[in-house]
């Protein structure tokens, strides 16, 4: 078992265990640091969805930086149990963990989120379906973060606001074309 560390906020330097699980690749410190520089260091008032939570690195990072609510979806029982254990250890009362198929959960959800993390297992090729399921859940000025092994075309009505690459991982922050936020 390896671990990742939270890089900012109230739980800065706290470690999250990363179980050995096929296809699990936590977002690197470098990529998370870039992402949260784009987003801002404080997410106070934000509602966040971490749709393919895995290690929980993205969701815990958002909660650590003050997000009002973070919903984590993970289909693998062992990973969901690990997320709940980290949640208890950190006393992360703003985090809710659901063991579910993320695509099914998003399709049935009626909530809206200011930030949605989409980092599905690369081998499952779920990117287009995940984006389609996430789009209706996005608040008016919300953002969708996508991580993939290749460039992903922004879906209709969205534009890539920021993007980068670290090794074999492409990542981008999408926003609605009519979103004029800086």
Steps between C-alpha positions, in 0.01 A plus 500: 500500500626846414372842598442854374508815704256788512692805381294793633238617745414379850631146442819606321764224517243240615550169325233298323560126457484373142414130485636287221213485255509437124474825304525725807734793436461786744535849360861603557602777740625705207172480310292570814717801580445638149126431516454674834711795384248535215202462733632715781623386838164533675182326386274634776136468401565252219312173449734240347443161338789254476331254262771232474656560841758218513756617758293810575797730439295757306195496727701514825707784354181696424361435849833597657473833319157576645243356258160499673410153369699232319322194363728207411377216280700177485379165363767275656406395855858495633571848365170639635582349841844663484343838419267467799795407726692811389185709545466379862871543575497861374155570651397621153136581570447672165578181306241238405611170346267291282588154372343509154562496127582865428318511164181358650525724805547816292211408271267466801630806690301825512761706690720771349874534559745788462786263418490146362810279490496238221796267517361162392720193456688556175448144374119527526475781240216675684596857423225595255229329705631653823500849349146451368380383844680781685392793282141523635632497860719806452398827666469799269856627557641156586808321371574142397850359546592211269807275511571262212776318309437721194349834406125507554289720277281731704135396461255727321432812706833476689846638448838399643580788734836365621695191399830328556691176471719310744665193350227284347218688678306776326287718726267789439249723667181546299238770536181584319555718193271765650693505831675836510668452839872593493 
